[in-house]
Amino acid sequence: MKYFSTRGGSQELSFEETVLTGLAPNGGLYIPTSIPQLPSNWKSEWKDYSFVDLSVAVLSLYISRDEMSEAELRDLVTKSYAGFRHPEVAPLTKLGEKKYVLELWHGPTWAFKDVALQFLGNLFEFFLKRRNGLKVERSEPANEKLTVVGATSGDTGSAAIYGLRGKTNISIFILHPKGRVSPIQEAQMTTVTDANVHNLAVKGTFDDCQDIVKTLFGDNKFNAKHRLGAVNSINWARILAQTVYYFSAYFHARRSLGLSENEEAQLQFVVPTGNFGDILAGYYAKKMGLPMAAKLGVATNANDILARFWRTGRYEKVDSAPAAESAPSMEPAAGSSDGKQATDSSGVKETLSPAMDILVSSNFERLLWYLAYENVPESESDRRGKAGEIVNGWMLKMKNDGCVEVPTAVLEAARRDFCAERVSDEETLETIRSHFTGAPSYVVDPHTAVGLHAASKMAQHNAPSVTQVVLSTAHPAKFSEAVSKALQSVPDFSFDRDVMPGEFKGLLQKERRVVDVEKADPELVKDVIENRV
Ligand SMILES: *Cc1c(COP(=O)(O)O)cnc(C)c1O
């Protein structure tokens, strides 16, 4: 299997090159030359597979055997999920007759990004070690290394840190705005004391941190010297790792619904969406042949560029937004801290579900490629090249005008596979409340609540036989502000008793390691990196 850029060009990369490169030099994202189809016996063969077995089976379809043996892949996957607290890795919990949540937060940082980042860290390490081994054989210096630099407002920095802690040949530097990250999230990041993990507390805002990271990546000399890398959600390996839980959910749902072998599960997946990575993995699963009885549900918060796209066919940033290039940080906006809906300088709205506060969705470009391709006549001799040209034109227009409108046929194609709903903060709070006071009583985090509320709207268009699976992307303890706000008026509610896992309580007391950066100055950050790599 090879990979090529959504923006065209004849370059084809191996899986290894794709993972280590991240973003294509022409600005595009890498996608596979074809979407592999499931083996004809997958339903019977895979039905009792463990999460690790399923990962090996699905990932093998995308990674050539001459790049990685099955035993090597199994070893990486096993290592990646050994630290998950639940034996099923991503269990399915029943909330209603036709409603399940897929709990993706049993990893080390209690959020779904662990599923992909635990694997990505092991992949990086595997490839770098192998490259260095080959260099040693040729009597060359074993100098293959990676320096990951990113900015975080708290939500996802910890998942990257936990994915890369202790990895050979890799250092990670995560910048956060000092004092502006929630205590739990700050503790999650700074209590990782491995020698290759560096937390930088920058006196400034999240935007300052993001600007510094952008400056570093733009500094060719510095970049080349340290081989800077990003672990943001455009990396193909992250999408790939996330396809697996759609399959595990399918099999769990079949068992839970008590279906016989010749009955098909009638499922709809609904996904709280920001950068479109999580739901895109579901699109790949569907294109591979996983049965989905209803459209994939895109659930957005007030940052609703995607919901607007499915309504209008226009992919546009908010009006009058200055063209903000997405920096190689892991999340594009600061979290809300005062509950009011503020808009930051780039036009991103601060909501109660901060990990979905985005202006544009980086992985949406991958879907656009498939939509463009479908719309190129089959008679066209270079259909792939043509699709790349179209996407390139759209993204250029997006960059220059902040808006692009796709042809009706393209919108129709998008509507065949997806539906979309936008959910407000008020609806998010109400959803957290109704699930806590409902039966079974269940505490959801605000991102999952966005998914659940969108799902209830989408259910109105579904056939009665459809069962919904809402992807639950974080444990509620990570987002105490929204959860407390929603439940404080419920008699007898106690955050400590009803939400906080024991593991979290000890975290605040643990030893920390953090470097203070006294000014939001890229030179100061460069010094820290030079001194510590
Ligand atoms: C990152 C994140 C999301 C959004 O996922 P995308 O892949 O960016 O669409 C949703 N919820 C939580 C808790 C997240 O951390």
The ligand as an SDF file (V2000), in Angstrom:
LIG
                    3D

 15 15  0  0  0  0  0  0  0  0999 V2000
  -10.0260   15.9640   19.7840 C   0  0  0  0  0  0  0  0  0  0  0  0
  -11.3240   15.7570   20.4640 C   0  0  0  0  0  0  0  0  0  0  0  0
  -12.5420   15.7300   19.7520 C   0  0  0  0  0  0  0  0  0  0  0  0
  -12.6250   15.9900   18.2680 C   0  0  0  0  0  0  0  0  0  0  0  0
  -12.0450   14.9720   17.4870 O   0  0  0  0  0  0  0  0  0  0  0  0
  -11.6320   15.2620   15.9680 P   0  0  0  0  0  0  0  0  0  0  0  0
  -10.9300   14.0480   15.5220 O   0  0  0  0  0  0  0  0  0  0  0  0
  -10.7240   16.4660   16.0230 O   0  0  0  0  0  0  0  0  0  0  0  0
  -12.8740   15.5470   15.2190 O   0  0  0  0  0  0  0  0  0  0  0  0
  -13.7030   15.4870   20.4640 C   0  0  0  0  0  0  0  0  0  0  0  0
  -13.6910   15.2990   21.7950 N   0  0  0  0  0  0  0  0  0  0  0  0
  -12.5530   15.3210   22.5210 C   0  0  0  0  0  0  0  0  0  0  0  0
  -12.6060   15.1170   23.9900 C   0  0  0  0  0  0  0  0  0  0  0  0
  -11.3270   15.5420   21.8780 C   0  0  0  0  0  0  0  0  0  0  0  0
  -10.2000   15.5690   22.6080 O   0  0  0  0  0  0  0  0  0  0  0  0
  1  2  1  0
  2  3  1  0
  2 14  2  0
  3  4  1  0
  3 10  2  0
  4  5  1  0
  5  6  1  0
  6  7  2  0
  6  8  1  0
  6  9  1  0
 10 11  1  0
 11 12  2  0
 12 13  1  0
 12 14  1  0
 14 15  1  0
M  END
$$$$
